[in-house]
Amino acid sequence: MDKQSNLLWTEPFFVHASETDFRSRGKLSFLLDIMQRAADSAVSNLGLSIEKMLEARMGWMVITMKLDIQRMPYPNETLTVHTWSKGTKGALWQRDYRIFDENNVEIAAARSIWALVDMDKRKILRPSALPITVDPYLEDSVGSLPEKVTITDDVIMEEAYKYQVRYSGLDNNGHLNNARYVDLCCDVLTLEEWEESTLRGFHITYTQEATFGEEIVLERSSLTEDGIYVRGRGDNQVFFEACLLF
């Protein structure tokens, strides 16, 4: 196996019924979850496991992700996630993903920006702080660096509901899990909207980590040309801004 092939990580994931919704389609958060798990496996395969990251008090923080969807998963099928590092730009890491079905047909692809952080100081670390080398894979690219989500002032946002961070939403860094934010976004829609709509993508920018006990006010727009915008905010801060693309 040549070096470039070794830099492309592939991992299968079975779609269980518990990971599907009332329409018997995979939940959007499931796609984010398996991409996150594949990325963890890819870095672990290079010699840096999650356990070693926690011991070093370092963690990964996703900043922006843009996901394009051809179709949502079906229950009882096996998907294969391909992921690779695209290298760094300043202090930021770039990672791409492609998700294939059992017939090797691509059902989704994503571009993402990550930062390596000091878990105690909540400070972004330079790539040189990582104790292993993560070389870029050069044989494929989903696209250019994703831009941050920007909800302009002319988009009318209305409160949908409130959510308080509890045990079930926390990751091993003690913050609300990246994929859980996606569930919060999906919950702003009614069941009728889900029945009448076909999700074609998802775009999110995380601006502030949410910790145990914090309350997030979920706001949404009506359907715009871009999709439905979602914002999660606290009293004096914005946790994330996102767009469900239809």
N, C-alpha and C positions, 0 to 999 in steps of 0.2 A: 504494500500500500504506500503510495507516495505521500509526501507531507501535506499537500493540499487536500487530498482525500481524508486524511486523518483530522483535518480541521473542520470537516462537515460532520455534525452529530445528527444521527437519526434515531428515533425512539418510537415504538408502537404504543398506542393507548386504546383500550377497549371502552366503548361507550355504554355505560351501565344505565339502567332505567332511572336511577336516582339522579342522573346528570342530565335528564331531559325535562322538558316542560309539559304543560297541559296539552300541547299540540303534538306531542311525541317527536319533538325536535330537540337537539342538544341546546342547552342554555349557552348564552353568550359567555357567561363567566367560566364555563367549562373550557372553551377555547383558550381563554386567557390563562386558565389554570394549567392546562397541559403545555402551553408554550413556556410558562414560568418553570414548570418541572423539567422540561427538556433543557432549558438554559442552565438550570442548576446541575443537571447530569453532565452537560457538556463541559462545564468548568471543573466539576469533580473528576471527570475522566482525564483532565490535564494535570491532576494532582492536588486540587484544592477543594476538599469536601465542605459541605455546609458546617459540619462540626468544627473543622479547622478555621473556617471563617468566623464562627462564633467565639472560638478560643482567642482569636486575634482581635476580637471586638470590631470586626469589619462587616459590612453588609452592602447589598446592592439596593439601589433605589431607582425605580423607573421614573423617568421624567415625562416623556411623551411616547405614546404608541398610536400608530395608525394601522388599522386592520381592514382589509378588503375581503369580502365574503362572496363566494359563488353560490354556496348553499350551506345550510346548517347540518350538523351530523344527525344520523338516524340511530336509534337504539340498537345495540347488539352488533354494531359494525366496528372494525378495527381501523383506526386512523394512524398515520405515520407522520410525525413532526420532524421536519428538517430545520436545523438552526445553525447559525454560524456567526462569528464575530466579524464585523467589517472594519475593525480597528478603532482608533480613538481620534477625537478632534478636541484638542486642549485637554480638559479634565473629563470629558464625556466619552462614553463608550457607545458604539453603534452595533446593533444586533438585528439580523433579519430572520424571518421564519417563513416556511411554506408547509402547509398541511395537505396531505394526500389521503384519498380513500383507498379501499382494497383493490380498486382497478387502476391505481396509480394516477388517478385524476385529481388535479389540485382543486380543493374546495375553499381554501383561504390562504392569504399571505399577509405578512405584517412587517412593518419597519418600526424600530424602537430606539430610544435614547435612554441610557442608564448612567448613573453616577456611583462610584465607590465611596462609601461614607464611613467615618469613624462613628460607631454606634453610641459612644459615651459623650463625645463632644458635638455630635450631630453636624460634623464638618465634612465637606467634600474633600476626598483625598485625590492626589494625582495618580495616574495609572502606574507610575513607578512604585507606589506603595504596595501593589499586589505582589505577593512573594513568588508568583509564577509568571511565565511569559504566555500571553494569549495572542498568537499571531493571527492576522486576518486571513479569511478564506476569500480567494480572488476569482473563483470560477462562476460565481452567481451574484446577483444583486436584485432585490425586490424593487428598489427605486432609490430616490434621493432621500436625504435626511428629512424626517417628518417635521413640519412646522408645528408650533404650539397652537393649541385651540384658543381662539380669541372670540369671545362673545361681545359683539359691538353694542353700543348704547341704544341703537334703534331696535334691537331684539327685545321684545317684551317678555320678561320672566315672571312667572307666578309660582307661589309656594305650592308644592305638591304634598309633602308630608315631612315629618321629623324622624330622625333615626339616632339612637344612642349607641355608641360603641360598647359592646359587651364581649365576654369571653369568646363566644363562637366566631367572632370576626377577626380575632388577633392572629398575627403571624409570629414566627419565632424571634422577631425583633421587638415584639410588644406593641406593634402598630397595626392598624386596620389593613388586612391583606389586600394586595393589589387587585385580585380578582373579585373581592367582595364589593369594591367600589362599582364594579360593572353591574352586580345585582342591584345596587342602589339606583343606578341609572335606569335599568330595565323596569324597576318597580314604579317609576313615575307614569308609565303608560297604563291604560285600562286594558282589560282582556279583549275588548272589542277592537281597540287599536292594534293589538298584536294579531288578531284574527284577520284584519283587513290589510295588514302591511307585510312587506317582504324586506327583511333586514339585509342591507347590502354592504354595511361597513360600520366601523366604530372608531372614534378618534377621541383620545383623552390626554389631558395634561394634568399631572399631579403637582400641586403647588405647596401643600402643607400636609405633613403626616398627621393622622388622627389617632389619638391614644384612648385608652380605656376610660369610659365615663363621659367622653366629650359628646356633645350633641351636634349633629349635622342637620342643617335645614336644607332639604332638597327642593330646588326650583327648576321649573321646566318652561320651555317655550311651546307655542303651537307649532305645527308642521311648517317649516320654512323651505326655501329652495335647497338648502344644504341638508336639512333633516330636522330632528328635534334636539334642541340644545338642552343640556342639563348642567346645573351648577350645584355644588355642595359647599355651604358656607357655615361659619360659626358666628359668634358675636362680632369679632373684629378681624376675621380672616376668611380667606377662601381656601378650601381644601382641594378642590379640583374643578375643572371645567371640561365638558365633554360634548360630543355630538353623536347621536344615533342616526346613522345614514340609511335612508330608505329609497 
